[in-house]
């Protein structure tokens, strides 16, 4: 290592230490942002804490300080990912809309969220490879996702009461159908493009698929 490289390394260490002491939440945020990208790209096994630290404004030691170990960091990334999509749904203000319009907005917005956040889809795919064993370690993810069912149930019950939606459906069935349709457009984009020469993420194709997904969910609901 040259003298100049040594000085640069010391400067980076000082900046990291100052950043941690002045803005610990900002440092934690930075770690999670980088880790989310790395876990989504490389999976749990492929992502390395050394590489994550090198891409952040902090150190490997501080990553362990905040999250305990690599699996603790991965669980924190999953929790944040689920919290983000549930928060997004909460901000749609669906309760103020008529039931059909509320369902259209929820399905369309869910479709857009998955398309605009492919890292979330990849993280869910990674966790399914691991049989959701890390989700089981989270004390918050189950409660976060209960709200998604409650949102669907509230819209559905209003639609039934208004004579617009047919009776007898379960919120869980609605949630699974909506999730499957919005998730697939991202999770299988690469394989469909290769096998069928059809890019589901391309502008016109995405818009057409979005409309088809909304129609499919409403067809399931209508009297």
N, C-alpha and C positions, 0 to 999 in steps of 0.2 A: 504494500500500500504506500502510495506517495504521500508526501507531506500535505499536498492540497486535498487529496482524498480523505486524509485523516481529519483535517479541519472541517470539511464538508460533513463528514459523519458526525462530528461533535455538534455542529450546528443543528443537524436534524434531530439529534437526541435532545438538545436544549429546547427546540421548538415543540417536540412531542411532550416534554415534561411541562412546559409552560401551558400548552393547550390543555393538558389533563387537569392542571391545578385551577385554571381559570374557567374552563367550560367542560366539566366532567360529563354532562349530558350530551354535549356536542360530540365529544369523543366517542361515547357509547353509540350515538346515532351513526357516526362515521363507520364504526366497526360493523354495525348491523347492515348498513348499506352495502359495504364491500362484501361481507360474508354472504348476503343474500345472492349477489351476483355469482360468487364463486360456487356456492352450493347448487344453484340452479344450473350452472354450466357444467360442473364436474361431478355432482352428486356428493353424498356424504363421504364416501371412501376416497374420492379423487381430490376433493378440496383439502388444502394443507394450511394449517394455522400460520406457518412461516410465511407463506405467500400472501395470506390475508393481511398479516401484520405489515408486510412490505408495501402493501397497497393503501394502507391507512395512514393516519397522522399520529399513530401511537405505536406501541411495541407489543411483542408476543406476551411479555410479562403482564401488561395491562389487560390484554384480552383474557388471560386466565384470571386476573383480578376481578374483572366484571362478570365473567361467565363460568368460571370454574374449570372447564375443559372444552374440548372440541364439541362434544355432544351437547354440553350445556349451551354453547353458542348456537348450535344448530336448532335446538328446541326454542331458543329465544327468537331466532329468525322465523321459525314456523308460527310462533305465537303472534309476532308482529304482522306476518302476512295475513293471517286470518282476521286479526283485529282491523287491519286496513280495509279489507273488503266489507266487513260488517259495518264499519264506520261509514264507508261509502254508501251502503244501502240505507243507513239511518238518515243520511243527509238528503235523500230523494224526496222526503216529505210526502210520502204516499198516502197518509191518512187523510190528507186534504183533497184527494182526487176521487172521482167516482170509481167504482170497482174495476170496470173494464179498462179505463184509462190508467188506473194505478197498476194493474197487471201488465199492461203494455209497456209502461215506463220501467217497471221492475225487470221484465224479461229483456227489453232492449238495453237497459243500462248494464245488466249482468253480462250480456253478450259483449258489449263494448269493453267492460272492465277486464274480462278475460283476454280479449284480443289486444288490449292496450297494456296488459301486464302479463306477458308470457312467462316471466320468471315465477309468478305465483303458480301457474299451471305446472311448470317443471318441478317446482318444490313439492307439490302434491303428488306428482308422478314418482318422484324420488322416495317420498315417504311410503307410498304404496308398495314399492319394491321392498321396503323394510317392514312390511306388514304393520305399519302404523305404530311400531313399538316406541317411537319417540313421542308421538302424540299422547300416548298413554302416560307419559311422565309429566305432561303439562297439567297444571291445576286450573288453567283458564280457558283452554281452547273449547272444551265441551260447552261451557256456559256461553261463550261467544257465539257458537253456532246454534244454540237454542233460539237465539233472537231471530235467526233467519227463518226458522219454522214458524215462529210467532208472527212475523211479518206476513208471510204467505197465508197463514190461517186467518188473520184479521181481514185481509183483502177478500179471501174466499168466502168467509162468513157474510161479509157485507154484500157480496155478489149473489149469494144464495138468498139472503133476505130480500133482495131487490128483484128476485126472480130471473136473474141474468145468468147465474151459474147453476149447473145441475147438482143435486144433492148426492151425498154418499162418497165423495172423494176425501182422501186423507192428505193433510198437509205434507206428510213425508213423501207421498207419491208425487205430489206437485214439485216438491223440492228436488227429488231425484231426477225427474224428467227435465226440469229447467237446468239443473247442473250438467246433466249428460249432454244436452244440446249445446249449451254455451261452452263447455269444456272441450268437446270434440273438435271444434273448429280450430283450436290452438294445438291440442295434444297430437292430432293426426295430420296437421297441415303438411309436414314434410313428406310423409308417406303417400298421402293422396296426390300431392303434386308430382311425385315420382311415378306412381302406379297409373294414375288417370290423367296426368298432364293438366291438372286443374289446381290452381293456387287459390285456396279458400281465403287467404288473407289479402289478396289483391282487391283494389278499391271496389269495382262493380260486383265482383263475386262476393266480397264481404257484405256489402249492402243487401244483395239479394238473399244471402243466407240469413242475415239478421232478420229480414222481413219474414222469411220462411219459418224461422224459429218462433217468432212472436205468434204467427198464425197457428203453428202446431200446438203451442201451449193453450191458446184461446180456444182452439177446436176441442181440446180435451175438456175444457171447462164449460162451454156453452150448453145451454139446455137443448 
